Amino acid sequence: MTERQLEGRRAAVMIGPLFEDVEATYPYHRLREAGASVELIGVAADTALKGKKGEELRTDSAAADVIADDLDVLVIAGGFGPDKLRTDAGVKKLVREMNDAGKPIAFICHAGWVPVSAGIVDGRRVTSYPTIADDLRNAGAEWEDAEVVVDGNFVSSRRPDDLPAFMRALIEVAVGAEEVVGAR
């Protein structure tokens, strides 16, 4: 793999209040390192949000102002932020549009709540932090306890320790690799 596999691609990391710090910053920097232009999106634009561990990040755009045509990749950071993100109509609309377009949607830890609320997990294989496994199953997903699960355009992982595998799989999905770790 070359270092700039995502050159010319547009990506976003979605965050909410009290996001898991490393689940936002690691994907942000890894996507940039792979050549993508990356923005931070949330419920509102130009808003400072603090992570659970104190990292402060400022959103570039509100999800309601972004459409799937604006992005090639979406990452949803975990932590407590997804509980707020999942109630926002703009967030749910963007996530549904990304899914309808078959574009990569990556979510880690508690971020699985967002695609649940967007109504797009039924019949899909996913993983998450174990405490939300029932939420995913109740929404129709097939939940697995695995470092990373890839199902089509979905890339999901459980926790910060899974970030290296999570990002490797996401980048492979984004460049269209045929053989992806964790795929069916």
N, C-alpha and C positions, 0 to 999 in steps of 0.2 A: 504494500500500500504506500502511496505517496503521501507526503505530509500535508498537501493542500487539496485533499479529495473533494472538499466542498466549495472550492473557488467559484465565486459567482452566485452561490446559493444564499437565500435569505432565511434566517432562523430567528426564533423568539423563545425566550425563557419566560414563562408565566409565573408570577409570584403574587402572594397575598400576605397580609400581616402575619408576622411570626413564622415565615417560611423557614425551612431547615436550611441554614446558611450554606453549607457545602453542596446541598442539592440544587442550589441556584448558581453558585459561583463556579463550581467544577464544570458543569455543562456549558456555561457561558464562555469560559476561557477555552475549553476543549473545542467547542464549535468554531471559535475565532481562530484557534491554532490550525484547524482543518481548512481554513480559508473562507468560512461563511461570514457574512455580515450578520451581527446579532443585536437584537434589541430586547429590552425588558418590557413586558406588558403586564398589566394588572387591571383592576376594576376602573381605575382612573389614571389619566396621563399625568406626567410630571409630579408624581407623588413619592415622597420618601417613605420607605417601609423598612422596619427593623426585623431582622431575623431572630430566631429563638436564641442564638448565641451572641446577638448584638451587632452583627454586620448590618450596615445601612446601605440599601440600594434604592435608586430612584427609577421609577418607571419612565419609559420613553413614550408609551402609547397606552390608551385604554383599549381593552379587547373589543369593545363596541365599535371602535374606529378602525379596526383591522379586519380585512377579509382574507379568505383562504388564498386568493390570487396574489396577495402581498407576501406570502410565506411559502417556503419549501419544507420547513421542519418546525415542529412545535414541541417544546419540552415544558412539562408542568412540574414545578418543584414541590416537594412534600412539606412536612411540618404541619403547623396549624393553619397555614394560609389556604389550603384547599377547602377548608370548611367555609370560608368566606367567599372564595372564588365560585364555588358551586352554586351559589344563590344568585349570581349575576347573569342576567339575560344575555348580555354581550359576550361573556365568557362562554356560555353554553352554545350560543349561535356560532361562534368562531370554531369551537371544538367540533361541532356537527359538520360545519362546512369543510374543515380539514379532513374529516373522516369521509365525507361524501366524495371528496376529490382524491381519496386514496393516498393522501400525503402523510408522512410519518408523524405520529403522535406518540411522544415518550412521556411516561409518568412513573414516578418513584415514590415509595413510602405511602403516605396518605393521599397523594395526588390522584389515586384511582377514584376518589370521590367525585372528581370533576367529570370524567367520562361517564360515570354512573348517572349523575344528574343531567348530563347531556343526552342520556338515553341511547348510548352507542355500544354498550358492552355485552348485550344479549348474544349468546352463542360464541363469544370470543374467549380465547385462552389468555389469562393474565396472571400476574403476581402483584403483591403489595406487602406493606407491613401487615403481619398476621392479624392484628386487631381489626382490620377492615375487611378481612376475607369474607365474613358473612354478608357484608354490604354488597360486595361484588357478586357473590353467589346468588343473593336474593334478587339482584338485577339481571340474572341470567348468565353470568360469566362462569367459565370453568377456571377455578382458582388453583394455582400450583405453588408450592413452596420451593422456589428456584431462584438462583442468583439473577437470572434474566430470562424473560419469556418473550419471544417474538411471535406474533400472530399477524401476518400480513403487514399492515402499516402501523400496528401497535408494537411498542417496545416498553416493557414494564420491568421494574426491579423493586426489591423489598426495602432497602435501607442504604445509608451512606457507604457501608463497606462494599456494596455492589456497584458503586459508581464506575470503576474501570470497565467492567464487563458491560454495564448499561451503555456507556458511551461508545465502546467498540461496536456493539450491536447496532446502535442507532446510526452511527456513521455508515456502517455497511448497508443498512436498510436505505439510508438517504442516497447512497451512490448506486443503489440497485444491485448489490451483490446477490448472486443466486444462492449461495450457501451461507446462511447466517446462523451463528451459535444460538441454540434455543428454538429455532424455527421448526415448524411441523415437517 
